[in-house]
Amino acid sequence: MVGQRRARRAAAVVVLVAGLVSGCSSSGSAAAEERQQDYCTKLGSWQDIRDDAVAAGGAGDQADLAGYAAVSAAKVIDREGLDRGGSHVLDDTVMAVGGDPVAEGRAASYCDGSGFETLVNGG
């Protein structure tokens, strides 16, 4: 299951990069969707790296770095006003990376509502 999720993430990144390289102009909603997908990809990557580190018997620098990347992407979502329905994706992401499983569920739910549920665990 984790392998399938990683494969879908990799495919999504390839499609995103291909679109950017080809010079396609993005409308406002396409750019917003790209930012949401980037956030969900980074959140899901952090979840996978963290889970792998826990399974290996500890935490690690990789999980910290992935967490910082997820928080950075959440800042973009927050700054551009892309969180919907009263969600507080930045606050939830910061708390999730800090170890709050309830906040992690809310952050994953944001991805569910954005159409990127396959990129994250839970929600």
C-alpha positions in Angstrom: 0.0 0.0 0.0 2.8 2.4 0.9 4.5 1.4 -2.4 1.4 2.2 -4.4 1.0 5.6 -2.7 4.7 6.4 -3.4 4.2 5.4 -7.0 1.1 7.7 -7.3 3.1 10.5 -5.8 6.0 10.0 -8.2 3.6 10.0 -11.1 1.9 13.1 -9.9 5.2 14.9 -9.6 6.2 13.8 -13.1 3.0 15.1 -14.5 3.3 18.4 -12.6 6.9 18.9 -13.7 6.1 18.0 -17.3 3.3 20.6 -17.3 5.7 23.2 -15.9 8.5 22.4 -18.3 6.2 22.4 -21.4 5.4 26.1 -20.8 1.7 25.7 -20.2 0.2 28.8 -18.7 -1.7 28.2 -15.5 -5.0 29.8 -14.6 -5.5 30.9 -11.1 -7.3 27.6 -10.2 -4.7 25.5 -11.9 -2.0 27.2 -9.9 -4.0 26.8 -6.7 -4.4 23.1 -7.5 -0.7 22.7 -8.0 0.0 24.3 -4.6 -2.6 22.0 -3.0 -1.0 19.0 -4.6 2.4 20.1 -3.6 1.3 20.5 0.0 -0.4 17.1 0.1 2.6 15.4 -1.5 4.9 16.9 1.1 2.5 16.0 3.9 2.2 12.4 2.7 6.0 12.2 2.3 6.5 13.3 5.8 4.0 10.7 7.1 5.8 7.9 5.2 9.3 9.0 6.3 8.2 9.4 9.9 6.4 6.0 9.8 9.5 4.3 8.4 11.7 5.9 11.0 9.4 4.8 13.8 9.3 1.3 12.4 13.1 1.3 12.3 13.2 2.2 16.0 13.6 5.9 16.2 13.1 9.3 14.7 15.5 10.9 12.2 16.8 13.9 10.5 14.9 12.8 7.3 11.6 13.0 9.1 12.5 16.5 10.5 13.4 17.7 7.0 10.3 16.3 5.5 8.2 17.9 8.3 9.8 21.3 7.6 9.0 20.9 3.9 5.3 20.1 4.7 5.2 23.2 7.0 6.7 25.4 4.3 4.1 24.1 1.8 1.3 24.8 4.4 2.6 28.4 4.7 2.0 28.8 0.9 -1.5 27.4 1.3 -2.2 29.8 4.2 -0.6 32.9 2.6 -2.7 32.4 -0.6 -5.9 31.7 1.3 -6.4 28.2 -0.2 -7.5 26.5 3.0 -11.3 26.1 2.9 -14.2 25.6 5.2 -12.6 27.1 8.2 -9.6 24.8 8.1 -6.4 26.0 9.6 -4.0 24.0 7.5 -0.8 25.8 8.7 -1.6 25.4 12.4 -2.7 21.8 11.9 0.5 21.0 10.0 2.7 22.5 12.6 0.9 20.6 15.3 1.0 17.4 13.3 4.7 17.6 12.7 5.0 18.3 16.4 3.3 14.9 17.1 -0.4 15.8 17.4 -2.3 12.9 15.7 -5.6 14.8 15.8 -4.1 17.8 14.0 -2.5 15.3 11.5 -6.0 13.9 10.8 -7.3 17.4 10.1 -4.3 18.2 7.8 -4.9 14.9 5.9 -8.6 15.8 5.7 -7.7 19.0 3.9 -6.0 16.8 1.2 -9.1 14.6 1.1 -11.3 17.7 0.4 -8.8 18.9 -2.2 -9.0 15.7 -4.2 -5.5 14.5 -3.2 -6.6 11.8 -0.7 -4.3 9.2 -2.2 -1.3 11.3 -1.4 -1.7 11.1 2.4 -2.4 8.6 5.2 -5.6 9.0 7.1 -8.0 11.9 7.0 
